[in-house]
Amino acid sequence: MLRLIGSHYHFRRAVPVVLQACLGKTEISLSLQTESKFLARQRAAALYARTGEVFHKARTMQDRFSLSDLK
């Protein structure tokens, strides 16, 4: 989930196989724009929850969404 690249932390989460074609990605990877491990953990937890919501919406197809929802 957290990865240190250079001096900044990054968030990584695999996209479930059943959703990869729909989202056009196999992985979500974003810079957390911080050098602080504590702050990175907080931001990663929020992103993990948000990506979980997007994955749930994609599975149920109740709402329309886009990759910009992740931002």
Predicted model as a PDB file, atoms N, CA, C, CB and O in Angstrom, pLDDT in the B-factor column:
MODEL        1                                                                  
ATOM      1  N   MET A   1       0.824  -1.188   0.000  1.00 85.00           N  
ATOM      2  CA  MET A   1       0.000   0.000   0.000  1.00 85.00           C  
ATOM      3  C   MET A   1       0.869   1.252   0.000  1.00 85.00           C  
ATOM      4  CB  MET A   1      -0.938  -0.002   1.203  1.00 85.00           C  
ATOM      5  O   MET A   1       0.600   2.170  -0.776  1.00 85.00           O  
ATOM      6  N   LEU A   2       1.886   1.325   0.828  1.00 90.00           N  
ATOM      7  CA  LEU A   2       2.799   2.465   0.855  1.00 90.00           C  
ATOM      8  C   LEU A   2       4.128   2.063   0.237  1.00 90.00           C  
ATOM      9  CB  LEU A   2       3.004   2.981   2.302  1.00 90.00           C  
ATOM     10  O   LEU A   2       4.635   0.964   0.459  1.00 90.00           O  
ATOM     11  N   ARG A   3       4.665   2.969  -0.532  1.00 92.00           N  
ATOM     12  CA  ARG A   3       5.962   2.704  -1.141  1.00 92.00           C  
ATOM     13  C   ARG A   3       6.778   3.991  -1.105  1.00 92.00           C  
ATOM     14  CB  ARG A   3       5.805   2.174  -2.605  1.00 92.00           C  
ATOM     15  O   ARG A   3       6.288   5.057  -1.476  1.00 92.00           O  
ATOM     16  N   LEU A   4       8.009   3.884  -0.663  1.00 92.00           N  
ATOM     17  CA  LEU A   4       8.900   5.034  -0.629  1.00 92.00           C  
ATOM     18  C   LEU A   4       9.700   5.055  -1.927  1.00 92.00           C  
ATOM     19  CB  LEU A   4       9.843   4.986   0.617  1.00 92.00           C  
ATOM     20  O   LEU A   4      10.481   4.145  -2.205  1.00 92.00           O  
ATOM     21  N   ILE A   5       9.497   6.094  -2.706  1.00 92.00           N  
ATOM     22  CA  ILE A   5      10.231   6.266  -3.960  1.00 92.00           C  
ATOM     23  C   ILE A   5      10.995   7.572  -3.843  1.00 92.00           C  
ATOM     24  CB  ILE A   5       9.268   6.265  -5.219  1.00 92.00           C  
ATOM     25  O   ILE A   5      10.405   8.648  -3.751  1.00 92.00           O  
ATOM     26  N   GLY A   6      12.307   7.460  -3.848  1.00 91.00           N  
ATOM     27  CA  GLY A   6      13.126   8.643  -3.603  1.00 91.00           C  
ATOM     28  C   GLY A   6      12.907   9.098  -2.178  1.00 91.00           C  
ATOM     29  O   GLY A   6      13.169   8.354  -1.232  1.00 91.00           O  
ATOM     30  N   SER A   7      12.427  10.317  -2.024  1.00 92.00           N  
ATOM     31  CA  SER A   7      12.177  10.839  -0.679  1.00 92.00           C  
ATOM     32  C   SER A   7      10.690  10.975  -0.365  1.00 92.00           C  
ATOM     33  CB  SER A   7      12.851  12.182  -0.517  1.00 92.00           C  
ATOM     34  O   SER A   7      10.329  11.427   0.721  1.00 92.00           O  
ATOM     35  N   HIS A   8       9.815  10.586  -1.311  1.00 95.00           N  
ATOM     36  CA  HIS A   8       8.377  10.740  -1.118  1.00 95.00           C  
ATOM     37  C   HIS A   8       7.667   9.389  -1.113  1.00 95.00           C  
ATOM     38  CB  HIS A   8       7.791  11.635  -2.206  1.00 95.00           C  
ATOM     39  O   HIS A   8       8.100   8.434  -1.758  1.00 95.00           O  
ATOM     40  N   TYR A   9       6.568   9.340  -0.370  1.00 97.00           N  
ATOM     41  CA  TYR A   9       5.755   8.129  -0.307  1.00 97.00           C  
ATOM     42  C   TYR A   9       4.721   8.119  -1.428  1.00 97.00           C  
ATOM     43  CB  TYR A   9       5.060   8.016   1.059  1.00 97.00           C  
ATOM     44  O   TYR A   9       4.233   9.163  -1.861  1.00 97.00           O  
ATOM     45  N   HIS A  10       4.407   6.921  -1.880  1.00 97.00           N  
ATOM     46  CA  HIS A  10       3.412   6.711  -2.924  1.00 97.00           C  
ATOM     47  C   HIS A  10       2.415   5.664  -2.456  1.00 97.00           C  
ATOM     48  CB  HIS A  10       4.081   6.280  -4.257  1.00 97.00           C  
ATOM     49  O   HIS A  10       2.751   4.768  -1.681  1.00 97.00           O  
ATOM     50  N   PHE A  11       1.189   5.788  -2.935  1.00 96.00           N  
ATOM     51  CA  PHE A  11       0.117   4.844  -2.641  1.00 96.00           C  
ATOM     52  C   PHE A  11      -0.018   3.903  -3.825  1.00 96.00           C  
ATOM     53  CB  PHE A  11      -1.232   5.579  -2.348  1.00 96.00           C  
ATOM     54  O   PHE A  11       0.000   4.337  -4.977  1.00 96.00           O  
ATOM     55  N   ARG A  12      -0.154   2.606  -3.540  1.00 96.00           N  
ATOM     56  CA  ARG A  12      -0.380   1.615  -4.590  1.00 96.00           C  
ATOM     57  C   ARG A  12      -1.483   0.665  -4.158  1.00 96.00           C  
ATOM     58  CB  ARG A  12       0.919   0.833  -4.905  1.00 96.00           C  
ATOM     59  O   ARG A  12      -1.506   0.201  -3.019  1.00 96.00           O  
ATOM     60  N   ARG A  13      -2.402   0.379  -5.080  1.00 96.00           N  
ATOM     61  CA  ARG A  13      -3.448  -0.609  -4.814  1.00 96.00           C  
ATOM     62  C   ARG A  13      -3.793  -1.301  -6.123  1.00 96.00           C  
ATOM     63  CB  ARG A  13      -4.716   0.055  -4.177  1.00 96.00           C  
ATOM     64  O   ARG A  13      -3.995  -0.656  -7.152  1.00 96.00           O  
ATOM     65  N   ALA A  14      -3.857  -2.606  -6.065  1.00 96.00           N  
ATOM     66  CA  ALA A  14      -4.214  -3.385  -7.245  1.00 96.00           C  
ATOM     67  C   ALA A  14      -5.700  -3.231  -7.533  1.00 96.00           C  
ATOM     68  CB  ALA A  14      -3.850  -4.874  -7.053  1.00 96.00           C  
ATOM     69  O   ALA A  14      -6.523  -3.195  -6.618  1.00 96.00           O  
ATOM     70  N   VAL A  15      -6.029  -3.141  -8.813  1.00 94.00           N  
ATOM     71  CA  VAL A  15      -7.421  -3.109  -9.244  1.00 94.00           C  
ATOM     72  C   VAL A  15      -7.888  -4.560  -9.357  1.00 94.00           C  
ATOM     73  CB  VAL A  15      -7.594  -2.332 -10.612  1.00 94.00           C  
ATOM     74  O   VAL A  15      -7.189  -5.376  -9.958  1.00 94.00           O  
ATOM     75  N   PRO A  16      -9.056  -4.905  -8.795  1.00 92.00           N  
ATOM     76  CA  PRO A  16      -9.545  -6.274  -8.918  1.00 92.00           C  
ATOM     77  C   PRO A  16      -9.629  -6.696 -10.391  1.00 92.00           C  
ATOM     78  CB  PRO A  16     -10.923  -6.410  -8.244  1.00 92.00           C  
ATOM     79  O   PRO A  16      -9.979  -5.897 -11.259  1.00 92.00           O  
ATOM     80  N   VAL A  17      -9.305  -7.947 -10.650  1.00 91.00           N  
ATOM     81  CA  VAL A  17      -9.241  -8.459 -12.029  1.00 91.00           C  
ATOM     82  C   VAL A  17     -10.542  -8.211 -12.785  1.00 91.00           C  
ATOM     83  CB  VAL A  17      -8.927  -9.957 -12.026  1.00 91.00           C  
ATOM     84  O   VAL A  17     -10.510  -7.863 -13.965  1.00 91.00           O  
ATOM     85  N   VAL A  18     -11.684  -8.383 -12.124  1.00 87.00           N  
ATOM     86  CA  VAL A  18     -12.971  -8.211 -12.807  1.00 87.00           C  
ATOM     87  C   VAL A  18     -13.236  -6.763 -13.210  1.00 87.00           C  
ATOM     88  CB  VAL A  18     -14.095  -8.701 -11.919  1.00 87.00           C  
ATOM     89  O   VAL A  18     -14.103  -6.506 -14.045  1.00 87.00           O  
ATOM     90  N   LEU A  19     -12.500  -5.815 -12.629  1.00 88.00           N  
ATOM     91  CA  LEU A  19     -12.708  -4.398 -12.933  1.00 88.00           C  
ATOM     92  C   LEU A  19     -11.618  -3.798 -13.823  1.00 88.00           C  
ATOM     93  CB  LEU A  19     -12.786  -3.616 -11.652  1.00 88.00           C  
ATOM     94  O   LEU A  19     -11.736  -2.649 -14.247  1.00 88.00           O  
ATOM     95  N   GLN A  20     -10.584  -4.545 -14.105  1.00 87.00           N  
ATOM     96  CA  GLN A  20      -9.458  -4.005 -14.859  1.00 87.00           C  
ATOM     97  C   GLN A  20      -9.863  -3.531 -16.248  1.00 87.00           C  
ATOM     98  CB  GLN A  20      -8.371  -5.043 -14.975  1.00 87.00           C  
ATOM     99  O   GLN A  20      -9.397  -2.481 -16.690  1.00 87.00           O  
ATOM    100  N   ALA A  21     -10.698  -4.257 -16.935  1.00 83.00           N  
ATOM    101  CA  ALA A  21     -11.130  -3.842 -18.273  1.00 83.00           C  
ATOM    102  C   ALA A  21     -11.986  -2.576 -18.192  1.00 83.00           C  
ATOM    103  CB  ALA A  21     -11.920  -4.979 -18.966  1.00 83.00           C  
ATOM    104  O   ALA A  21     -11.864  -1.683 -19.030  1.00 83.00           O  
ATOM    105  N   CYS A  22     -12.840  -2.508 -17.189  1.00 79.00           N  
ATOM    106  CA  CYS A  22     -13.735  -1.348 -17.014  1.00 79.00           C  
ATOM    107  C   CYS A  22     -12.943  -0.082 -16.699  1.00 79.00           C  
ATOM    108  CB  CYS A  22     -14.754  -1.618 -15.888  1.00 79.00           C  
ATOM    109  O   CYS A  22     -13.230   0.985 -17.242  1.00 79.00           O  
ATOM    110  N   LEU A  23     -11.957  -0.201 -15.833  1.00 81.00           N  
ATOM    111  CA  LEU A  23     -11.164   0.958 -15.419  1.00 81.00           C  
ATOM    112  C   LEU A  23      -9.964   1.211 -16.323  1.00 81.00           C  
ATOM    113  CB  LEU A  23     -10.691   0.772 -14.001  1.00 81.00           C  
ATOM    114  O   LEU A  23      -9.408   2.310 -16.330  1.00 81.00           O  
ATOM    115  N   GLY A  24      -9.567   0.199 -17.082  1.00 86.00           N  
ATOM    116  CA  GLY A  24      -8.422   0.356 -17.970  1.00 86.00           C  
ATOM    117  C   GLY A  24      -7.096   0.410 -17.236  1.00 86.00           C  
ATOM    118  O   GLY A  24      -6.113   0.935 -17.760  1.00 86.00           O  
ATOM    119  N   LYS A  25      -7.065  -0.130 -16.025  1.00 90.00           N  
ATOM    120  CA  LYS A  25      -5.844  -0.127 -15.216  1.00 90.00           C  
ATOM    121  C   LYS A  25      -5.749  -1.431 -14.438  1.00 90.00           C  
ATOM    122  CB  LYS A  25      -5.818   1.089 -14.249  1.00 90.00           C  
ATOM    123  O   LYS A  25      -6.763  -2.053 -14.120  1.00 90.00           O  
ATOM    124  N   THR A  26      -4.527  -1.835 -14.138  1.00 95.00           N  
ATOM    125  CA  THR A  26      -4.317  -2.997 -13.283  1.00 95.00           C  
ATOM    126  C   THR A  26      -3.915  -2.569 -11.879  1.00 95.00           C  
ATOM    127  CB  THR A  26      -3.250  -3.916 -13.882  1.00 95.00           C  
ATOM    128  O   THR A  26      -3.925  -3.372 -10.946  1.00 95.00           O  
ATOM    129  N   GLU A  27      -3.560  -1.288 -11.739  1.00 95.00           N  
ATOM    130  CA  GLU A  27      -3.076  -0.778 -10.459  1.00 95.00           C  
ATOM    131  C   GLU A  27      -3.347   0.721 -10.373  1.00 95.00           C  
ATOM    132  CB  GLU A  27      -1.563  -1.073 -10.282  1.00 95.00           C  
ATOM    133  O   GLU A  27      -3.272   1.443 -11.367  1.00 95.00           O  
ATOM    134  N   ILE A  28      -3.661   1.163  -9.169  1.00 93.00           N  
ATOM    135  CA  ILE A  28      -3.793   2.597  -8.884  1.00 93.00           C  
ATOM    136  C   ILE A  28      -2.516   3.003  -8.156  1.00 93.00           C  
ATOM    137  CB  ILE A  28      -5.100   2.924  -8.019  1.00 93.00           C  
ATOM    138  O   ILE A  28      -2.175   2.414  -7.130  1.00 93.00           O  
ATOM    139  N   SER A  29      -1.822   3.984  -8.667  1.00 93.00           N  
ATOM    140  CA  SER A  29      -0.571   4.434  -8.062  1.00 93.00           C  
ATOM    141  C   SER A  29      -0.542   5.962  -8.082  1.00 93.00           C  
ATOM    142  CB  SER A  29       0.667   3.838  -8.815  1.00 93.00           C  
ATOM    143  O   SER A  29      -0.629   6.582  -9.142  1.00 93.00           O  
ATOM    144  N   LEU A  30      -0.419   6.551  -6.909  1.00 94.00           N  
ATOM    145  CA  LEU A  30      -0.427   8.012  -6.783  1.00 94.00           C  
ATOM    146  C   LEU A  30       0.624   8.466  -5.780  1.00 94.00           C  
ATOM    147  CB  LEU A  30      -1.820   8.514  -6.356  1.00 94.00           C  
ATOM    148  O   LEU A  30       0.885   7.779  -4.792  1.00 94.00           O  
ATOM    149  N   SER A  31       1.218   9.605  -6.031  1.00 95.00           N  
ATOM    150  CA  SER A  31       2.143  10.197  -5.075  1.00 95.00           C  
ATOM    151  C   SER A  31       1.345  10.774  -3.915  1.00 95.00           C  
ATOM    152  CB  SER A  31       3.022  11.291  -5.745  1.00 95.00           C  
ATOM    153  O   SER A  31       0.313  11.412  -4.122  1.00 95.00           O  
ATOM    154  N   LEU A  32       1.815  10.553  -2.713  1.00 96.00           N  
ATOM    155  CA  LEU A  32       1.180  11.128  -1.529  1.00 96.00           C  
ATOM    156  C   LEU A  32       1.775  12.487  -1.184  1.00 96.00           C  
ATOM    157  CB  LEU A  32       1.320  10.181  -0.340  1.00 96.00           C  
ATOM    158  O   LEU A  32       1.322  13.149  -0.250  1.00 96.00           O  
ATOM    159  N   GLN A  33       2.775  12.896  -1.928  1.00 94.00           N  
ATOM    160  CA  GLN A  33       3.401  14.209  -1.831  1.00 94.00           C  
ATOM    161  C   GLN A  33       3.838  14.555  -0.408  1.00 94.00           C  
ATOM    162  CB  GLN A  33       2.450  15.261  -2.338  1.00 94.00           C  
ATOM    163  O   GLN A  33       3.611  15.665   0.075  1.00 94.00           O  
ATOM    164  N   THR A  34       4.467  13.585   0.251  1.00 95.00           N  
ATOM    165  CA  THR A  34       4.981  13.833   1.591  1.00 95.00           C  
ATOM    166  C   THR A  34       6.189  12.943   1.858  1.00 95.00           C  
ATOM    167  CB  THR A  34       3.887  13.591   2.650  1.00 95.00           C  
ATOM    168  O   THR A  34       6.326  11.858   1.293  1.00 95.00           O  
ATOM    169  N   GLU A  35       7.045  13.427   2.721  1.00 95.00           N  
ATOM    170  CA  GLU A  35       8.189  12.655   3.185  1.00 95.00           C  
ATOM    171  C   GLU A  35       7.909  12.040   4.551  1.00 95.00           C  
ATOM    172  CB  GLU A  35       9.437  13.535   3.246  1.00 95.00           C  
ATOM    173  O   GLU A  35       8.675  11.201   5.026  1.00 95.00           O  
ATOM    174  N   SER A  36       6.821  12.452   5.178  1.00 96.00           N  
ATOM    175  CA  SER A  36       6.447  11.992   6.510  1.00 96.00           C  
ATOM    176  C   SER A  36       5.700  10.662   6.434  1.00 96.00           C  
ATOM    177  CB  SER A  36       5.586  13.048   7.218  1.00 96.00           C  
ATOM    178  O   SER A  36       4.674  10.562   5.761  1.00 96.00           O  
ATOM    179  N   LYS A  37       6.207   9.654   7.114  1.00 95.00           N  
ATOM    180  CA  LYS A  37       5.553   8.357   7.113  1.00 95.00           C  
ATOM    181  C   LYS A  37       4.191   8.430   7.800  1.00 95.00           C  
ATOM    182  CB  LYS A  37       6.438   7.319   7.799  1.00 95.00           C  
ATOM    183  O   LYS A  37       3.239   7.789   7.353  1.00 95.00           O  
ATOM    184  N   PHE A  38       4.090   9.196   8.869  1.00 96.00           N  
ATOM    185  CA  PHE A  38       2.827   9.361   9.587  1.00 96.00           C  
ATOM    186  C   PHE A  38       1.754   9.968   8.684  1.00 96.00           C  
ATOM    187  CB  PHE A  38       3.029  10.240  10.826  1.00 96.00           C  
ATOM    188  O   PHE A  38       0.638   9.453   8.609  1.00 96.00           O  
ATOM    189  N   LEU A  39       2.089  11.053   8.006  1.00 97.00           N  
ATOM    190  CA  LEU A  39       1.148  11.711   7.107  1.00 97.00           C  
ATOM    191  C   LEU A  39       0.829  10.812   5.913  1.00 97.00           C  
ATOM    192  CB  LEU A  39       1.715  13.059   6.625  1.00 97.00           C  
ATOM    193  O   LEU A  39      -0.312  10.774   5.453  1.00 97.00           O  
ATOM    194  N   ALA A  40       1.819  10.099   5.417  1.00 96.00           N  
ATOM    195  CA  ALA A  40       1.607   9.180   4.299  1.00 96.00           C  
ATOM    196  C   ALA A  40       0.599   8.095   4.673  1.00 96.00           C  
ATOM    197  CB  ALA A  40       2.939   8.541   3.867  1.00 96.00           C  
ATOM    198  O   ALA A  40      -0.254   7.733   3.862  1.00 96.00           O  
ATOM    199  N   ARG A  41       0.694   7.580   5.888  1.00 96.00           N  
ATOM    200  CA  ARG A  41      -0.250   6.549   6.340  1.00 96.00           C  
ATOM    201  C   ARG A  41      -1.674   7.089   6.398  1.00 96.00           C  
ATOM    202  CB  ARG A  41       0.161   6.015   7.717  1.00 96.00           C  
ATOM    203  O   ARG A  41      -2.619   6.396   6.021  1.00 96.00           O  
ATOM    204  N   GLN A  42      -1.828   8.308   6.863  1.00 96.00           N  
ATOM    205  CA  GLN A  42      -3.159   8.925   6.923  1.00 96.00           C  
ATOM    206  C   GLN A  42      -3.737   9.095   5.525  1.00 96.00           C  
ATOM    207  CB  GLN A  42      -3.095  10.288   7.637  1.00 96.00           C  
ATOM    208  O   GLN A  42      -4.891   8.748   5.272  1.00 96.00           O  
ATOM    209  N   ARG A  43      -2.933   9.628   4.628  1.00 96.00           N  
ATOM    210  CA  ARG A  43      -3.401   9.852   3.257  1.00 96.00           C  
ATOM    211  C   ARG A  43      -3.683   8.532   2.538  1.00 96.00           C  
ATOM    212  CB  ARG A  43      -2.365  10.665   2.471  1.00 96.00           C  
ATOM    213  O   ARG A  43      -4.650   8.423   1.783  1.00 96.00           O  
ATOM    214  N   ALA A  44      -2.839   7.540   2.775  1.00 96.00           N  
ATOM    215  CA  ALA A  44      -3.029   6.231   2.144  1.00 96.00           C  
ATOM    216  C   ALA A  44      -4.317   5.576   2.645  1.00 96.00           C  
ATOM    217  CB  ALA A  44      -1.818   5.313   2.424  1.00 96.00           C  
ATOM    218  O   ALA A  44      -5.036   4.949   1.867  1.00 96.00           O  
ATOM    219  N   ALA A  45      -4.609   5.715   3.927  1.00 96.00           N  
ATOM    220  CA  ALA A  45      -5.838   5.142   4.472  1.00 96.00           C  
ATOM    221  C   ALA A  45      -7.066   5.778   3.824  1.00 96.00           C  
ATOM    222  CB  ALA A  45      -5.887   5.327   5.998  1.00 96.00           C  
ATOM    223  O   ALA A  45      -8.033   5.085   3.507  1.00 96.00           O  
ATOM    224  N   ALA A  46      -7.029   7.086   3.629  1.00 95.00           N  
ATOM    225  CA  ALA A  46      -8.143   7.782   2.974  1.00 95.00           C  
ATOM    226  C   ALA A  46      -8.279   7.331   1.520  1.00 95.00           C  
ATOM    227  CB  ALA A  46      -7.941   9.313   3.040  1.00 95.00           C  
ATOM    228  O   ALA A  46      -9.391   7.111   1.038  1.00 95.00           O  
ATOM    229  N   LEU A  47      -7.160   7.195   0.827  1.00 95.00           N  
ATOM    230  CA  LEU A  47      -7.201   6.738  -0.562  1.00 95.00           C  
ATOM    231  C   LEU A  47      -7.673   5.294  -0.665  1.00 95.00           C  
ATOM    232  CB  LEU A  47      -5.827   6.880  -1.204  1.00 95.00           C  
ATOM    233  O   LEU A  47      -8.389   4.942  -1.602  1.00 95.00           O  
ATOM    234  N   TYR A  48      -7.281   4.460   0.284  1.00 96.00           N  
ATOM    235  CA  TYR A  48      -7.712   3.070   0.280  1.00 96.00           C  
ATOM    236  C   TYR A  48      -9.237   2.996   0.410  1.00 96.00           C  
ATOM    237  CB  TYR A  48      -7.026   2.285   1.425  1.00 96.00           C  
ATOM    238  O   TYR A  48      -9.890   2.224  -0.292  1.00 96.00           O  
ATOM    239  N   ALA A  49      -9.789   3.800   1.306  1.00 95.00           N  
ATOM    240  CA  ALA A  49     -11.244   3.834   1.490  1.00 95.00           C  
ATOM    241  C   ALA A  49     -11.938   4.336   0.231  1.00 95.00           C  
ATOM    242  CB  ALA A  49     -11.615   4.723   2.688  1.00 95.00           C  
ATOM    243  O   ALA A  49     -12.955   3.779  -0.183  1.00 95.00           O  
ATOM    244  N   ARG A  50     -11.398   5.376  -0.373  1.00 93.00           N  
ATOM    245  CA  ARG A  50     -12.015   5.953  -1.572  1.00 93.00           C  
ATOM    246  C   ARG A  50     -11.945   4.995  -2.758  1.00 93.00           C  
ATOM    247  CB  ARG A  50     -11.334   7.274  -1.934  1.00 93.00           C  
ATOM    248  O   ARG A  50     -12.917   4.862  -3.502  1.00 93.00           O  
ATOM    249  N   THR A  51     -10.821   4.333  -2.940  1.00 93.00           N  
ATOM    250  CA  THR A  51     -10.726   3.372  -4.050  1.00 93.00           C  
ATOM    251  C   THR A  51     -11.658   2.191  -3.801  1.00 93.00           C  
ATOM    252  CB  THR A  51      -9.265   2.875  -4.229  1.00 93.00           C  
ATOM    253  O   THR A  51     -12.209   1.627  -4.746  1.00 93.00           O  
ATOM    254  N   GLY A  52     -11.838   1.817  -2.547  1.00 93.00           N  
ATOM    255  CA  GLY A  52     -12.795   0.760  -2.221  1.00 93.00           C  
ATOM    256  C   GLY A  52     -14.208   1.142  -2.617  1.00 93.00           C  
ATOM    257  O   GLY A  52     -14.963   0.309  -3.120  1.00 93.00           O  
ATOM    258  N   GLU A  53     -14.574   2.409  -2.390  1.00 90.00           N  
ATOM    259  CA  GLU A  53     -15.892   2.908  -2.801  1.00 90.00           C  
ATOM    260  C   GLU A  53     -16.051   2.845  -4.323  1.00 90.00           C  
ATOM    261  CB  GLU A  53     -16.096   4.356  -2.307  1.00 90.00           C  
ATOM    262  O   GLU A  53     -17.094   2.432  -4.831  1.00 90.00           O  
ATOM    263  N   VAL A  54     -15.013   3.255  -5.034  1.00 87.00           N  
ATOM    264  CA  VAL A  54     -15.060   3.246  -6.498  1.00 87.00           C  
ATOM    265  C   VAL A  54     -15.185   1.808  -7.009  1.00 87.00           C  
ATOM    266  CB  VAL A  54     -13.793   3.926  -7.093  1.00 87.00           C  
ATOM    267  O   VAL A  54     -15.953   1.540  -7.933  1.00 87.00           O  
ATOM    268  N   PHE A  55     -14.438   0.893  -6.413  1.00 89.00           N  
ATOM    269  CA  PHE A  55     -14.523  -0.506  -6.824  1.00 89.00           C  
ATOM    270  C   PHE A  55     -15.927  -1.057  -6.560  1.00 89.00           C  
ATOM    271  CB  PHE A  55     -13.466  -1.352  -6.082  1.00 89.00           C  
ATOM    272  O   PHE A  55     -16.468  -1.806  -7.374  1.00 89.00           O  
ATOM    273  N   HIS A  56     -16.510  -0.682  -5.424  1.00 87.00           N  
ATOM    274  CA  HIS A  56     -17.867  -1.140  -5.104  1.00 87.00           C  
ATOM    275  C   HIS A  56     -18.881  -0.586  -6.115  1.00 87.00           C  
ATOM    276  CB  HIS A  56     -18.257  -0.711  -3.668  1.00 87.00           C  
ATOM    277  O   HIS A  56     -19.754  -1.316  -6.585  1.00 87.00           O  
ATOM    278  N   LYS A  57     -18.761   0.700  -6.444  1.00 83.00           N  
ATOM    279  CA  LYS A  57     -19.667   1.299  -7.432  1.00 83.00           C  
ATOM    280  C   LYS A  57     -19.526   0.616  -8.782  1.00 83.00           C  
ATOM    281  CB  LYS A  57     -19.393   2.803  -7.575  1.00 83.00           C  
ATOM    282  O   LYS A  57     -20.516   0.373  -9.472  1.00 83.00           O  
ATOM    283  N   ALA A  58     -18.299   0.310  -9.149  1.00 83.00           N  
ATOM    284  CA  ALA A  58     -18.066  -0.345 -10.439  1.00 83.00           C  
ATOM    285  C   ALA A  58     -18.686  -1.739 -10.455  1.00 83.00           C  
ATOM    286  CB  ALA A  58     -16.556  -0.431 -10.738  1.00 83.00           C  
ATOM    287  O   ALA A  58     -19.221  -2.169 -11.476  1.00 83.00           O  
ATOM    288  N   ARG A  59     -18.616  -2.439  -9.339  1.00 82.00           N  
ATOM    289  CA  ARG A  59     -19.200  -3.782  -9.271  1.00 82.00           C  
ATOM    290  C   ARG A  59     -20.717  -3.738  -9.357  1.00 82.00           C  
ATOM    291  CB  ARG A  59     -18.777  -4.479  -7.986  1.00 82.00           C  
ATOM    292  O   ARG A  59     -21.328  -4.564 -10.036  1.00 82.00           O  
ATOM    293  N   THR A  60     -21.318  -2.791  -8.680  1.00 80.00           N  
ATOM    294  CA  THR A  60     -22.777  -2.719  -8.650  1.00 80.00           C  
ATOM    295  C   THR A  60     -23.342  -1.943  -9.824  1.00 80.00           C  
ATOM    296  CB  THR A  60     -23.238  -2.089  -7.361  1.00 80.00           C  
ATOM    297  O   THR A  60     -24.507  -2.107 -10.183  1.00 80.00           O  
ATOM    298  N   MET A  61     -22.516  -1.098 -10.420  1.00 71.00           N  
ATOM    299  CA  MET A  61     -22.902  -0.287 -11.580  1.00 71.00           C  
ATOM    300  C   MET A  61     -24.158   0.547 -11.310  1.00 71.00           C  
ATOM    301  CB  MET A  61     -23.134  -1.186 -12.791  1.00 71.00           C  
ATOM    302  O   MET A  61     -24.959   0.792 -12.212  1.00 71.00           O  
ATOM    303  N   GLN A  62     -24.316   0.978 -10.052  1.00 47.00           N  
ATOM    304  CA  GLN A  62     -25.456   1.809  -9.702  1.00 47.00           C  
ATOM    305  C   GLN A  62     -25.223   3.264 -10.096  1.00 47.00           C  
ATOM    306  CB  GLN A  62     -25.742   1.708  -8.211  1.00 47.00           C  
ATOM    307  O   GLN A  62     -26.153   3.964 -10.496  1.00 47.00           O  
ATOM    308  N   ASP A  63     -23.998   3.702  -9.981  1.00 53.00           N  
ATOM    309  CA  ASP A  63     -23.660   5.089 -10.277  1.00 53.00           C  
ATOM    310  C   ASP A  63     -22.614   5.130 -11.369  1.00 53.00           C  
ATOM    311  CB  ASP A  63     -23.158   5.820  -9.018  1.00 53.00           C  
ATOM    312  O   ASP A  63     -21.802   4.215 -11.500  1.00 53.00           O  
ATOM    313  N   ARG A  64     -22.637   6.185 -12.144  1.00 59.00           N  
ATOM    314  CA  ARG A  64     -21.585   6.386 -13.134  1.00 59.00           C  
ATOM    315  C   ARG A  64     -20.399   7.007 -12.422  1.00 59.00           C  
ATOM    316  CB  ARG A  64     -22.070   7.285 -14.323  1.00 59.00           C  
ATOM    317  O   ARG A  64     -20.575   7.830 -11.523  1.00 59.00           O  
ATOM    318  N   PHE A  65     -19.202   6.624 -12.811  1.00 56.00           N  
ATOM    319  CA  PHE A  65     -17.994   7.138 -12.194  1.00 56.00           C  
ATOM    320  C   PHE A  65     -16.924   7.238 -13.255  1.00 56.00           C  
ATOM    321  CB  PHE A  65     -17.532   6.244 -11.020  1.00 56.00           C  
ATOM    322  O   PHE A  65     -17.062   6.715 -14.361  1.00 56.00           O  
ATOM    323  N   SER A  66     -15.848   7.925 -12.890  1.00 58.00           N  
ATOM    324  CA  SER A  66     -14.719   8.028 -13.801  1.00 58.00           C  
ATOM    325  C   SER A  66     -13.437   7.961 -12.977  1.00 58.00           C  
ATOM    326  CB  SER A  66     -14.785   9.344 -14.643  1.00 58.00           C  
ATOM    327  O   SER A  66     -13.475   7.996 -11.747  1.00 58.00           O  
ATOM    328  N   LEU A  67     -12.321   7.867 -13.657  1.00 58.00           N  
ATOM    329  CA  LEU A  67     -11.047   7.830 -12.955  1.00 58.00           C  
ATOM    330  C   LEU A  67     -10.790   9.128 -12.199  1.00 58.00           C  
ATOM    331  CB  LEU A  67      -9.915   7.565 -13.934  1.00 58.00           C  
ATOM    332  O   LEU A  67     -10.019   9.144 -11.240  1.00 58.00           O  
ATOM    333  N   SER A  68     -11.428  10.211 -12.620  1.00 63.00           N  
ATOM    334  CA  SER A  68     -11.247  11.472 -11.902  1.00 63.00           C  
ATOM    335  C   SER A  68     -11.860  11.392 -10.497  1.00 63.00           C  
ATOM    336  CB  SER A  68     -11.878  12.636 -12.695  1.00 63.00           C  
ATOM    337  O   SER A  68     -11.500  12.184  -9.627  1.00 63.00           O  
ATOM    338  N   ASP A  69     -12.788  10.439 -10.264  1.00 59.00           N  
ATOM    339  CA  ASP A  69     -13.340  10.243  -8.922  1.00 59.00           C  
ATOM    340  C   ASP A  69     -12.251   9.863  -7.930  1.00 59.00           C  
ATOM    341  CB  ASP A  69     -14.427   9.167  -8.943  1.00 59.00           C  
ATOM    342  O   ASP A  69     -12.375  10.140  -6.737  1.00 59.00           O  
ATOM    343  N   LEU A  70     -11.185   9.231  -8.412  1.00 52.00           N  
ATOM    344  CA  LEU A  70     -10.112   8.836  -7.517  1.00 52.00           C  
ATOM    345  C   LEU A  70      -9.304  10.026  -7.036  1.00 52.00           C  
ATOM    346  CB  LEU A  70      -9.209   7.848  -8.199  1.00 52.00           C  
ATOM    347  O   LEU A  70      -8.685   9.971  -5.973  1.00 52.00           O  
ATOM    348  N   LYS A  71      -9.306  11.110  -7.816  1.00 52.00           N  
ATOM    349  CA  LYS A  71      -8.551  12.293  -7.441  1.00 52.00           C  
ATOM    350  C   LYS A  71      -9.338  13.107  -6.465  1.00 52.00           C  
ATOM    351  CB  LYS A  71      -8.193  13.127  -8.656  1.00 52.00           C  
ATOM    352  O   LYS A  71      -8.874  14.156  -6.020  1.00 52.00           O  
TER     353      LYS A  71                                                      
ENDMDL                                                                          
END                                                                             
